[in-house]
Amino acid sequence: MTVPSSTYRLQLHAAFDFRDAAAAVPYLADLGVSHLYLSPTLASAPGSRHGYDVVDPSRLDDELGGDEGFTHLSEAVHRAGMRLVLDLVPNHVGLLSPHNPWWWDVLRHGPDSRYAGHLDIRWQRRGDGPPQVLLPHLARPLDDELADGDALHLEHGEPPHGDDGHADARWRVVYHEHAWPVRPGSLAAVGLDGDDVAGTVATVEADRGRLLSLLLEQHHRPVHWRRANADLNYRRFFDITTLGGLRVEDPAVFADVHRRTLELVEDGLVDGLRIDHPDGLRDPAGYFEQLRAAAPDAWIVAEKILEPDERPRASWPIDGTVGYEFANLVLGLYIDPRSEAVLDDLYAQTVGHRVDYHQVVDDAKREVVTSLFAAELAGLHQQLIDLAEAAGSVTDPDLLRDALVETLVCLPVYRTYVRADEADLDDDDRAYVMGAVARARARRPDLDEPLDLICELLLLEQGGDGSADFVMRFQQLSGPIMAKGVEDTVFYRYLRFVAVNEVGGAPHHLGTSVAAFHSANQLRQRDWPATMLTTSTHDTKRSEDVRARLAVLSELPDLWVRAVQEWGELAARHRGDRGPAPEHELLLLQTLVGAWPLDAERAVAYVLKAAREGKHHSHWIDGDPRYEDDLEAATRGLLADTDARALITRLLQVVLPAGRLTSLSQTLLKLTSPGVPDIYQGTELWDLSLVDPDNRRPVDLAHRQRLLGDLGPDAPHPVDLLARASEGLPKLWLTATALRLRRERPDAFGPGATYTPLYAVGDRQDHLVAFVRGGEVLTVAPRLVAGLGGGFVDWDWGDTALAIPGGRWRCHLTGHVVDGGGQVLLRDLLAAFPVALLTRVEAS
């Protein structure tokens, strides 16, 4: 296996396909990237902008260019001396009929379909009818659709996935963009002749009751979309009904899901895999064992979201995670924890009461498990009832449900990884389960007996038929509850200081010490040296540069308090009868400071999404149009308000210089810390993107290529660089310099390299992070930079100095040469450029 020196993530879609990516390869090679990292490439839903709704894992996406386009891209990548990494989605497929051939076959043949075992379906019967799976796609109840209108109708045409010779194969039930096959023999069962096209269509049009009879004979049952959360009978991705869970624990399913991807690996066209959402799998460890056996030489990283005190699973045969934990760790270096009390008080004053973060989390998790995941909870509850009866328990079923909900709410991590076929539990899993049950018991002493049963089951201390399946399904449910409850609710509901509301983060905690950062880097170098490091992704709530700006506010609490108070007075001019709520006014201010300049369309799209995700004042399912109208009007009004714009301008005069240096500094730390740094598309310049879909906007790579050409092969003069700071040239130069250095000196950064922390001395010693990689490369990165005063360059370091190891060192960013072996004043070391990246050019 060749560990990448770096990766660069590109988001593919029909308007930016394989050939467009190939055109960008010369630029990426010049930038210093070793591996091009692509969003999902397998056939996805028509018009997909992200690729995670794969409808056919057996082929590459035709909208991206298919096999021919991928070959063209692969050849371009390899000619440039680079390699490819693919994003793979093993947890789910897009249930879009007729586009998904597996789903079409399942809907046509039911449990007898070759692919029925590929999906996690709990088939249901209505009386003597065939087993059915619910399709929650109707805009109204079925009776209303049949009684009024012809949106739901029967059609005849070419079979989308081949003709099996049966007359019924050419018939389908159509509803807007959906088309569902007809079960073999079902037309005749209701007195229709499949060979008489005109007669059958006329009969069904004239007699809607005949169409209802036909629907009752199918393996699918279209229902009102609102029934999904309560009644759905297949496992899905989170609460998305058009993404169905796959059973990749079955070797046959694994083979079908991975066949095309593994062919690309075996053919040498692909060298790395990023595995999406392994927490959704029944047995992640078993999955990675299968994958490693199938791709022994591939670089494999998993999208595993770790809670702050959680460790990656050492038993998984992978190379690491996608790096969310690093994004939170490094951001913490630039957040001053001393502001926490001020921010707490300010938030309480803003919303009118004290806010307990942990209570917000518990409330949100309880809300989503009992509403968004009511169907999944009901299935798990029934399993628990059966297991309780088998164990001789006489516990009331309602208490069993309450105990189940409390345990899910109290679990502190996304999931545990108990394997039902292994006797020995991981110590972490045991601690998480016992801690969750103890916390639930403290809240609800009346649930003592059912909690005992749940604890015994989850720790494999209670056997019996169905106990293993209960454990595995519990683990598959806890992850979505954490994701939807925290990532997609709390992070839009608890808005005290949104810079830290990030995937895998802990918004109630502020700051990372320099010692903690070094310790984490040393552990990563020892245990996971090939893991990915990231600061922006397609899933982050805000880009790295937005967070960098906002981090500065933690150093300026008095300034921020005054700004929020003034903002509240300005916002009062634009409030309607229903809103916005004070917390959304505060969110808007933070968003504008972080992402300015921001046009009204982007701002409105963001705040409406935030309100719906937060689920207090509006909702994706049951929105409040009047509140949303007021929120939109206030957002547009404030953006057009001269006084409001003046306030933003005054704030940015202070925040912007420090925010840019913060961005440079965290970029340098990402590019030189242990692990494999990833550059999300476009972030080599200042990038002020918000949550998706905002962060998937088109990126002008040609413009970046021209800027990189302006810099030339040698170190440009720092004055020239800094004069064009608004264009992002300092960040582009830093990124290219560090990436090229990593590529040229793999021994200094790779799995076998060393990591040596350095500590400054003097009156600004807490404002620096420094370390040496492989004894040869030295990183010098300021932190908490607002406390240094000054502008983008002329920061006040006072008498602060850094002991540089012996020898002569050259800064790759400026060309400046430094003699080591003693203390070097930072005001001299960083006089020309605000960060430094040095290599030893001459031993002592």
Secondary structure, DSSP 8 states (H G I E B T S, - for coil): ----S-EEEE--BTTB-HHHHHHHHHHHHHHT-SEEEES--EEESTT-SSS-SEEEEEEE-GGGTHHHHHHHHHHHHHHTT-EEEEEE--SEEE--TTT-HHHHHHHHHGGGSTTGGGB-B--B--TTS--BEEEEEESS-HHHHHHS-SSEEEEE---TT---S-GGGGEEEEETTEEEE--TTHHHHTT--TT-HHHHHHHHHH-HHHHHHHHHTSSEEEEEGGGHHHH--B-EETTEEEEEEB-TTSHHHHHHHHHHHHHHHHTTS--EEEE--GGGSS-HHHHHHHHHHH-TTSEEEE-----TT----TTS-SSEE-SHHHHHHHHHTTS-GGGHHHHHHHHHHHHTS---HHHHHHHHHHHHHHTTTHHHHHHHHHHHHHHHHHTT----HHHHHHHHHHHHHH--SS-----TT-SS--HHHHHHHHHHHHHHHHH-GGGHHHHHHHHHHHTT-S-STTHHHHHHHHHHHHHHHHIIIIITTGGGT--S-GGG--TT--TT-----HHHHHHHHHHHHHH-TT-EE-S--SS-SB-HHHHHHHHHHTT-HHHHHHHHHHHHHHHGGG--SS---HHHHHHHHHHHHHH-S--HHHHHHHHHHHHHHH-SS--SSS--HHHHHHHHHHHHHHHH-HHHHHHHHHHHHHHHHHHHHHHHHHHHHHHHSSSEEEEETTTTS----BSTTGGGS---HHHHHHHHHHH-SS---HHHHHHTGGGTHHHHHHHHHHHHHHHH-HHHHSTT--EEEE-EESTTGGGEEEEEETTTEEEEEE-SGGGG-SSSS----TT-EEEE-SSEEEETTT--EEE-SEEEEHHHHTSSSSSEEEEEEE--
